[in-house]
Amino acid sequence: YLYLTADDYAKLEAREEGRVRSVITEPVTLESGEVRHRLLTIVGAADGLGVENLRGSGMIAGETARAYEDIFTVTLVTCRSVGIGAYLVRLGQRAIQNEGQPIILTGAPALNKVLGRDVYSSNLQLGGTQIMYKNGVSHLTAENDFSGICKIVRWLGFVPAVRGAALVPVAPALLGDPADRVIGYEPPAGPSDPRLFLAGAETDAGWLSGFFDRGSFVETLGGWARTVVTGRARLGGIPMGVIAVEARTVENVIPADPANPASEEQVLQEAGTVWYPNSAFKTAQAIQDFNSGEQLPLMIFANWRGFSGGQRDMFFEVLKYGAYIVDALTKYRQPVFVYIVPGGELRGGAWVVVDPTINADMMEMYADEKSRGGVLEPEGIVEIKFRKPQMLACMERLDPEVRDLRQALADPELAPEQKAAAKQRLDARERALLPVYTQLAVQFADLHDRAGRMAAKGVIRRELQWKNSRTFFYYRLRRRLAEEQLRKQMPGDRKMQDALFAQWFAESCEAGDYEDNRKVAQWLEDKEGGVATRMNEWKRAQEAERVAKQVADASDDALAAALQSLPAERREQLLADLSQQ
């Protein structure tokens, strides 16, 4: 055992002012009479030696996690981040990682000692950008510190100056891209790059403008779950969060683990317009980032046929990550627009997780006139609702030849040779008609999936044309943002607030249409008159009603005491005003 001699213990006691705090000992008396102080615990003379560091790290972790919910947090990884440093990068969620700087939990030499052999050659092999950018820990990568700072500054340009403040759009003179314009690029039928309709495309015929302002789209999390595209952009100068769908098939490469000799690199093919576990998680993560700290309105360009429900994906928790999307949307506190793009479709569970009833106060859904939406694709509906027996019955009802042949076969007096010939002709006729009736059934089912039916059933707000959708959403966004700023000044439920807005607009603009987003947005943004005047009048009326109720319920003594408590000048003015009523 380790011990202190009596002299050493006495010196330590004198140094620590009569009470030893740096060690915990017990006295041991030998047969020779010598007294030793056996060391039980070493506390240390100074802080910072062990578990107190871990407690400090835990405090930092907790503060970072809470800060992500409250403010804009971002981490620039300019050097090696190890252990709690790596966790802090993730707890702040938004991360920009410099090339050549790893994010790791344990260094390569320490892991090699644990494994008993040299497995990992460097820390970059464990946590370089080829790992952390591909798995979604790092949102962006940078070549150096200056590049990383530039990306942070650009990112900050999308965020409100203070929490809860109104978004500041870029001045029209600086835009260089008018908000009131048609969209030049239209997504083609079939798989294509969604970034082209978001940001625009340079073609042989010249520049074709996209949905957002030219040069404003910044993609993040681009290395992870590439069947979903996320980022930030500006619409008429107003910053927005963006989620779009990759319609092309992409490869998901899972590297081999050097620590496991039996492991091999896996290359998985992931089809477009389908949510996989990683892309569902990415969608939920992006929604959470836009909402927490950034407080951005959200634009979702929907084009999902559903979730991948195979055994592998079910094992890798696609169900859990799909539910995360709903969780994130229920907590969203800024306007959310879901737009089914031209040529796109939204079906089954994919519709469910972005349906506006999830957060009716904030979410709105629209569909392009060329889009589709439904439970199943038309071919699937036909397989279930209009199978071969139903088709044959339909042929008998509509086709005279089939009907005559069936009637002939039902005739008991028909000779066997004639019956066999009629049966052969009937089979041939049905085989010839079956592909035609299948196509007709598919087209009939497809007519149930059009945007017109969605609008008629009230599941979308309205049907849109792609080329004019930018202008529509620009004014709709301005209106919604102005309404939300007003709501923050008004107590009460949204139905009461909506009724007041409609009433005030009708009183201010007698010839105005309350469905005209442009006119309503301009009226809401008028700081000098219109809604501002009505709001002040309403606040005074509400305050007067509140005070009147308190006065009616108060006793005469209480009223007299309240009057006496007022400053003399205020009291005299109030009495003079009352005497004139």
N, C-alpha and C positions, 0 to 999 in steps of 0.2 A: 504494500500500500504506500501511498504518498503521504508525507506528513510534514509539518513545520515543527522545528524545535521550539522550546519554550522561549528562548531569546528572540527568535525570528517572529514568533507570535506576539511577543511583547512590543517589538519594534512596530509591527503592523498595527497593533492596537493603539500605540502612541500616535502613529501617523494618521489614523482614522478617528482621532479625537475620542478615545475611550470606548469605541464600539466598532468591532470588526464587521464590515459589510461586504468586503470583496470576496470573502471565502466563508464557507460553512464547514465547521470542523467538530470533531468530538475528541475529548482528551483520552489518551491511553497511557496508563501507568505501567511501566515495565517492572520486572522483579528487582531490577537494580535500583528502582526508585526514580528512573528518568521519566519525565512527562513529555509525551509527544502529542501533537494536535493533528489527528488523522484527517486528511482532506476528504470531505463528503461531496462538496459542490464548490466549484469556482464561479463566483458571480462576476468578477472582474471589477476593476477600479473605474472603468469608463464605459459609457454606453457605446453600442455599435458593434458588438462582437458576435451576435447570434440571432436568437429568436426575436429580439426587439427590432432587428432589421426586417424580419418577415412581417411583423405587425405593421411597421411603417409601409412596407410594400402593399399590404392588404388595405391600408387606409388610402394609398394612392390609387389602387385598383377600384375601390368603391367610389371615390371622388370622380375618377375618370368615367366610370359607367354612368353615374348620375349626371355628369356634365354632358354626356352624349344626348341625354333626354332633354336637356335644358338649352344648350347653346350649340353653335357650330364647332365641332371638334375635327381636327385633321392632324395627322402625324407625318412628318417627313423623315424617313429612315436614312440618315446621312452616314451612319456607321453601324457596326455590328450591334444588334438588339438581342439580348440573351435573357432567358428566364422570365422574370417579371417584366422586363423591358419588352419582350415579345408579346406578353399578354396585354400590356398597355397599348401596344400598337393595335391589337385587335379590339380592345375595349373602347378605344376611340373610334373604331369602325373605319373611318375614312383614312386611307394610308397611301402615301406615295413613296415608293421604294427606289432608292438609287441603285443602278446597276453595280454589281460587285459588293454590295453590302447585305449580309444575310440576316434573316429573322429566324432565330433558333431557340429551342428550349435548353438543349445541352450541346456543348461543343463536340466536334468530331473526335478529338483525342480522348475525351472522357467516355464517349460511346464506344470507341475502339477498345478501351480498357475493360468496360463492362462485357463486351462481346468476346474478349480474349484474343482478338486478331485485328489486323488493320483492314477494316471494311470501308470506311469513309476517308476519302483523301483530303477533303476540305469542308469548311462550314458552308460554303456556297452550294455544295452538293446536297446539303440538308435543307437550306432555307433561302436559296437565291431566287431571283425573279422567275426562273424557269419552274419553280415550285410555287411560290407565294402569289405570283400574278396569275398562274394557271388555276389556283384553287380559290381565288376570290378574297384572300387576305389583303392583298395589295390592289387598290383600285386603279392606280396608274404607276408607270415606271418613269424614271428620269435618268438622263445620262450623267448628270452631276448636280451639285447643290444649287447652282444658279437656275438650271432647268427646272428643278423641283420647286423652287421658290416662285418661279414664273407661273407654274401650273397651279400653285396654291392661290396666288393673286387672282388668276383668271377664275378659279373656282369661287373665291370670295365675291367676285362680281355678280354671281347669281343669288347671293344670300342677302336678306334684309340687314340694314345697318344695326338694328337692335331687335331683340325678341319681340314679336307681336307687331312690329312696324309694318306699314304698307310697303309692298314691293315697289322699288324705284325703277321704272322703265328707262331704257336708253332714250336720250332726246331724239326726236324725229329727224333733226338736222344731221345727227351723227349716224343714223341707221344705214342710209344708202340702199335700203330695201323697203319700199312702201308696204304698210300693213294691208292696205286696200288693193290687193292684186290677186289675179288668178294664179293657180299653181301650174307651172309649165310641165313638170314631169309627172306622168301618171304610171303607177305600178303596172307592169305588163301582166297578162295572164300567165300563170305558172310561177315557178320559183324565181326569185330575183333578190338582189341585195336591198334590204330595207333602208340602209343608210342613204340611198339615192333619193327616195321620196321624202326622207326627213330633211336632208341638207341640200338637195339639188345635185345635178350631174352636168358634167362638161361633155358634150357630144360633138359629132362632126358638124351638126347644124348650129352649134353654139351652146350657150349656157341655158339649161332648163332648170328653172327655180323649183325648190322643194317646198315643203309645208312651212318650215321655220325660216327665220331670217338667214340670209346668206352668210356663211362663215361662223354662225353662232353655235352650231351643234358640237358638243364635246362628249365623246363616249367614255364611260368609265366601266370598270370590271370587264373590259373587252377580252381578256384572256381566259375567262372562266365561263362555263356553261354557254357556249356561243350560239345556242338556238334561241336565245333571248338577247336583245340589244337594249342597253340602258345608258342613260346619260342626261345631259342638261342642254337646253337650247333656249332661244328667245323667240317669242311670237309677237311681232310688232314692238319689239324692245322689252317685252315683259318676260322675265325668266320663268321657266317651267321645268319640271322633271319629265323625263321621256322614257317610256317603255314600248318597244316594238318587237316584232317577231321575225326571226330568220326563217324564211321559207325554204332555203336550200338545205340539203343534207350536209352535216358537218362531222368531222372526226374528233372524238374525245380520246386523247392519248393518256394512258395511265402508265407511268414509268415503272420499271422493275426495281425492286428493293435490293440493293447490294447485300444487305444483311441476310437475305433469304436466297440461297443459291438456286432454289427451285422456281423462283418467281421469274416471270417474263413480262416484257412490255406488252400492254394490251392496247389495241386500237379498236375503239367501239364506234360504229356508225350510228349517228343520232339524226333521225328524220326531222325536217322542218315542220313548223306549225304544230308541234307536239310538246307538251311539258314533260320533262324528265325530272328525276329528283334534284339534280344540280340546278337546272334552269328554273324550277319552281322555287327553290331556295333563293336563287339569285333575284327573282322577281320580288319575293317578300322582303329581301334585304334592301333592294333599291327603294321600295315603297317606304320602308322604315327610315332610310337615310333622308329621303326627300321631306318626310314629315318631321323628324326629330332634328332640331337645330336649323335646318335649312328653310323649313316652312314654305315650300314651293307648291304651287298648284301642279297637278299631275295630268299628263296626257298619255293614255294607254291606247295604242294602235292595235286593236285586237285582231288576231287571225290564228286561232287555235282550234284544232279539231278535237282536242281532248287531252287527257293524261295518259302516259305510257303505263299500262297496267300489267306488264309481263312479270314473271317470277322474280327476275333480277331486280327490276325497279321497285316492285313491292317490298322486296327484302331491303333495298336501300332507301326505304321510307318515303316513297313518292306521296303516299297518303298524308303523312305528317307535314311535309313541306308544302303541299297544296293547301292544307289547313292554315299554314302560316300566312299565306296570301290573304285569306279572309281575316285573320287576326290583325294584320297590318292595316287593311282597309277600314276595319271598324274603328280604328284609333285615328284615322286621318282627319285633320282639322282644317284642310284647305280644299278648294274645289277640285274635283276629280272628273275628267271627261273620258269616257270609254267610247272609242270610235271604231266600228268594224270597217276595215279598209276596203276599197274596191277590189273585187276578186277574192276577198278574204271570207272566212267563215268562222262562226263561233258556235260550238256545239257541246251538248252534254255537260259534263262536270266543269269544262273550261268556261262555259257561260256562267255556271252557278257561282264560281269563286270571284267573278267580277260583276255580278248583277248589282244594279244600283240600290236595291233594297237592303243590301249589306250595310250601307251607310247613306240612308235616303237624304239626310241633310246636306251631304257634300257631293254625292255621286250623281252623274247624269250619263245616260247611254244614248248613242246615236249610231245610225247605220248608213253606209253608202248605198246608193241605189243599185249598185252592182254586187252587193254583198249578200251573204246567206247566213241564216241562223236557225238552229233547230236542235232536237234531241239527237237524231241520227242523220247521217248523210242519206240522200234519196235512195241509193242502192240498198242501204240497210233497212230503210223503212219498207221498201218493196219486198225484201226477203221475209219480213215479219208480217206485214199487213196485206200483201197481195201476192200470195204464193201461187204455185202452178194450178191447184184446183180452182182458185178464184179466177185466174186468167182464162182457164178453159170454160168456165161458166160465162165469163164476159164474152168470149168468142161466140158461144152458142146464142147469146142474146143479140149480138151485133152483126155477125157474119151469116148471111143467108145460106151459103154453101154448107157451113158447119151445122147450122140448124137443120137443114134438110137431111143431111147424112145421119144425124143423131135420130131424127124422127124415123128415117128408113130402118135404122138398126133396131128401133123399138117395135117395129111391125112384126108380130108373131108369124105372119103368113109368108114372110120373105124366105126364099130358098137359102140353104146354107152357103151355096156358091156365091150368091148375090150378097149375102151378109158379110162374107169374108172380103169380097171386093170393096164393099162400102166401108168396112172397117179399115182396110188398107188406104183408101182414099181419104178417110177422116184423119188417120194418123199423119199422113203426108201433109194434109192441109193445116193441121195443128202445129206441126213442126215448122212449116213455112211462116205461120203467123206469130209463133211464140216470140221470136226476137223483136218483131214490130211492137207487139203488145208490151213487151218488157220495156222497150224504149219509151213508149207512151206512158207507162206507169211511172217510170223514173222521172219523166218530165212533169207529170201530174204531181208527184210528190215534191219535186223541186219548187213548184209554184207555191207550195205551202211555206217555203223557207225565205220568201222575198221580204225586202225591207217594208214593203207596203203592208204586209200582214203584221209584221212586228209593230208598226205604228198603230194599226187598227186595234191591236190587242193591248196597246198601252205599255208595252215592255221597253220601248224606246221613246224618246221625246219627239224625234222627227227623222225623216229621211233626208239625206244630204247628197249633193253632187261634189265629187272630189275637187274639181277645179275651183269651186267657190267655198270650199270648207275652211280655208285659211281665214278668209274675211269673216265668215260666220263665227268661228271660234274666237277670233280676236275680240270682237265686240261682246260676245257672250262672256268671255273671260273678264274683260273690263267690268262688265255689269256685275258678275258674281263677286269679284274682288271688292268692288265698291259696296255691295250689299253686306258682305261680311264685315267690313270696317264699320258700317253703321250698326250692325247687330251688336258689336262689342259695346256700344254706348246705350243699348236698350235692354232692360230686363224683360222677361216674359218669354213665351214659347214662339217658335218660328211661324206658326200659322197666324198668330196675332201680328207679328212683325210684317209678314207678307201682305196681310190685309191692309195694314197702315200704309205700306209703300204704294200699293195699288191705289188706295184712296187719295194719297197726297199727289201721286202722278196725275190722276184724273182731274184733280182740282187745279193743278199747275199747268197742265197741257191738255186742254179740253179736246183738241183734235188729235192728240197723240195716241198711238197704238202701244199698249203695255207689252205686247209681244215683240216690239221693235227693239232689239237689243242695242242698236246704235243710239237711238234716241234716249232710251232709258239710262244707258251708261253715261251719256253726256249730262243728263239731268241729275243723276246721282253724284257726279263728280263736280258739279257746280258748287263752289264753296261760298259764293256770295248770296245766292238766292235759291229758290226752288226747295230742294229737300233740306238744306241747312236751316232755312227759316222755319220750315215745318217741324224739324227736329227740336229746335229751341222752344217753339210754342208747345210742343208735346211734353217736353221735360218740365216746363213751368206748370202745365196743367197737372202732370203727375205729382209734382211736389206740392202743389196747392191741395190736391185731393188727399195726399198723405197727411199734411198738416191739419187739414180740416177734420179728418177722422180722429186724429189725436186730440184736437181741441174739443170735439164733441164728446169724447170719452173721458176728458179730464174734469176734475172738480173745480168749483169756483176758486177755492183756496189755492189750488195748484196753478191755475191760470194767473191769479194775482201775483203769486210768488215768481212765476216765470217772467211776468211783465216787469216786476221790480228788479229782476236779475239782469235785465238789458241795460246797456249804457244809457245815460240820461238823454242824450241827443237822439239815439235810436228810438227810445221809448216815446219821446215827445212827438217825433215824426210819425210813428205808428198810430198814436192816439189821434193826431191831426187827420191822418188819412182815414181812420175809421169814422171820425165825426162827419166827414164829407160823404160817406156812403149813404 
